[in-house]
Each structure stands twice: as C-alpha cells, then as structure tokens.
Amino acid sequence: MSNQLLKGKKGIIFGALDESSIAWKVAETAFAEGAAITLTNAPVAMRMGKINELAKACHAEVIPADATSIDDLTNLFNKAREIHGGKIDFVLHSIGMSPNVRKKKSYTDLNYEFYLKTLDISAASFHKVCQVAYQTDAMLDYGSILALTYIAAQRTFPSYGDMADAKATLESIARGFGYHFGVKNKVRVNTISQSPTYTTAGSGVEGFDAFFNYANELSPLGNASAQDCANYCVMMFSDYARMITMQNLFHDGGFSFTGVSDKMMQRFLDHN
Ligand SMILES: NC(=O)c1ccc[n+]([C@@H]2O[C@H](COP(=O)([O-])OP(=O)(O)OC[C@H]3O[C@@H](n4cnc5c(N)ncnc54)[C@H](O)[C@@H]3O)[C@@H](O)[C@H]2O)c1
C-alpha cells in the first residue's frame, strides 16, 4: 500500500547490505512512496552485499562511499545532486560496526585502536555526513536527516560493548547538528531508536537471540520489525514530521518505558 508520502522527494540512503538490512527496507519503502533515491555503502560492502539488486528494483544509482572519508562523502553528495538535478530532501544514516564487538572483546578489555574505529564508523561518520551536507549546502529547506540507534545509549546492555558509547555520541550529534541545520535552513536531524532486529550488524552482538526475545516479551506491542522501522523513517522524511528535530525517537513497541510485563512476571512466579 502506498500513499505517495514522498512523491517528488529525493534522498540518499546509506547502509543497505542485504535484504535483512534496515536500510534495504527503507529504500524499498521510500521508493514505493514516490521518492527518487541514491544508494551508498562502503566499497568493501559493495563486493560482499547485494546492493545492485536493490538498486535495480528501486531505479537507483549506487555511489560507493566510506562514511568515514570526507572526500568520499563530498563526492557522494555532489554526484547525488547531479543525478537528481538539485538538492536533497532526506538522508538515512544506517551504519554501525564495532571491531571490538566483532572480535568479542568485552567492555572491560577493549582494544583502543578498535575503539576509535567503532566511534569513527558508528558515530563520527554521522557528524561527517551532516557536516558535508551542511558545508556543501546540499539539503533543501525542511529536509530530514535520520540515523538509527539503540537504547544501549541510555541503559546498559553488557554485551553491546563499546557500541553503546558510539550510540550515545550519535544521539548527541543529532542534537548538535539539529540546532545548526535548523537555524541554517530548517533541516531536521533526528535519531530513531529501534528494537533488536535480525540483520548482519544486529546478529553480531553476543547473545542476540536472548536480547531479541527479552525485548519482545517486555514490550507491550512486541518488537518493531525492520519494515515497521522503514515505515517510521518514511513518515519522518515526509512533510507530516516538519517540526520534529533534535529528538531521539523510540521505535520499540513500548520497551523503553516498560518496567516489567505480566509475561516476564510470570516467569519469576513460575520459578518460585
Ligand atoms: N539490528 C538491530 O538490532 C539494530 C537495533 C537498533 C539499531 N540498529 C542500527 O541500525 C543501523 C543499521 O544496521 P542493520 O541492523 O540494518 O545492519 P546491517 O549490517 O545490515 O547494516 C550496517 C551497515 O553499515 C555499513 N557500514 C559499515 N562500515 C561502513 C563505512 N565505513 N562506511 C559506510 N557504511 C558502512 C555496512 O556495510 C552495512 O551496510 C545501525 O546503525 C545499527 O546500529 C540496529
């Protein structure tokens, strides 16, 4: 079902690796809602992933960019403007990677070279995307920039490791740039805090099944799927969210504000 919510809008979507990626679903949904999109991912991911399949289905061009490289990002924004014949309406930053989490280094035994990489790829890259868009004046008035985050920025989930620090920084960048971009030309900058979702990045977290099931049992609505997340992103790109900026928006079926659920209580009652 399409309501053409993004009819006439042009966007750049980072982070579609394969069909399980949240960005993949966002690209499909934005396209179905009438947007013209440009896809991008790190050059290495291009070789491993299936982004060209998605590009074909969404009539999109793919421009490789390492989101930690200012040169790559500048080239990306310039090319996207050429392709779309003008400035951009929306950007999705859907990027996360921690070498420490990948190599199962615990939070009390971090490798600091890896730590800097985690922060660069998963958080500073968002600042770089915003800064390049800001300095090249790439965004249309009331444009919308979104990044995806996780509640480990506010509460401790031990196996999420140094990604929690990256997500806290990411959310802070949305507030910082949201101010400056709002003053410059009314561009909105927000983060969406998504439920655990089965993707390449998500499943890399140790004990992901338990994470997923715990959140699903606690949340009154259950976990939000990648498709639900894509629908929410599209709404945030649309004109219906014109005055929302600098927010961290929980998209988690109520998980963030639930203390305990009856289902969870029952487990402990059964135990005694
Ligand atoms: N899956 C979950 O449970 C979950 C929950 C909340 C938030 N998120 C967030 O959603 C976002 C998307 O992740 P996903 O779950 O769809 O997993 P994913 O693995 O499909 O996507 C992560 C993407 O980051 C890209 N990437 C890594 N390094 C990059 C670089 N240097 N430059 C450009 N791109 C780079 C990867 O190629 C990949 O496409 C991430 O920010 C993640 O933290 C995921």
The ligand as a Gaussian input file, in Angstrom:
#p B3LYP/6-31G(d) Opt

LIG

0 1
 N       19.771000      -4.729000      14.043000
 C       19.458000      -4.231000      15.221000
 O       19.116000      -4.950000      16.170000
 C       19.511000      -2.735000      15.413000
 C       18.824000      -2.170000      16.504000
 C       18.901000      -0.788000      16.677000
 C       19.664000      -0.029000      15.815000
 N       20.326000      -0.623000      14.769000
 C       21.150000       0.213000      13.892000
 O       20.644000       0.169000      12.583000
 C       21.698000       0.538000      11.696000
 C       21.720000      -0.434000      10.512000
 O       22.147000      -1.701000      10.908000
 P       21.433000      -3.057000      10.459000
 O       20.960000      -3.691000      11.710000
 O       20.489000      -2.824000       9.362000
 O       22.674000      -3.939000       9.985000
 P       23.475000      -4.051000       8.588000
 O       24.667000      -4.863000       8.908000
 O       22.573000      -4.544000       7.532000
 O       23.886000      -2.544000       8.254000
 C       25.060000      -1.926000       8.742000
 C       25.668000      -1.197000       7.540000
 O       26.784000      -0.382000       7.899000
 C       27.629000      -0.357000       6.753000
 N       28.960000       0.178000       7.047000
 C       29.882000      -0.336000       7.902000
 N       31.005000       0.401000       7.848000
 C       30.780000       1.419000       6.957000
 C       31.552000       2.508000       6.484000
 N       32.807000       2.724000       6.912000
 N       31.011000       3.348000       5.558000
 C       29.744000       3.146000       5.094000
 N       28.953000       2.123000       5.525000
 C       29.468000       1.273000       6.444000
 C       27.658000      -1.837000       6.371000
 O       28.215000      -2.060000       5.090000
 C       26.184000      -2.187000       6.466000
 O       25.521000      -1.952000       5.231000
 C       22.976000       0.569000      12.530000
 O       23.249000       1.899000      12.920000
 C       22.580000      -0.249000      13.726000
 O       23.366000       0.026000      14.861000
 C       20.247000      -1.954000      14.546000

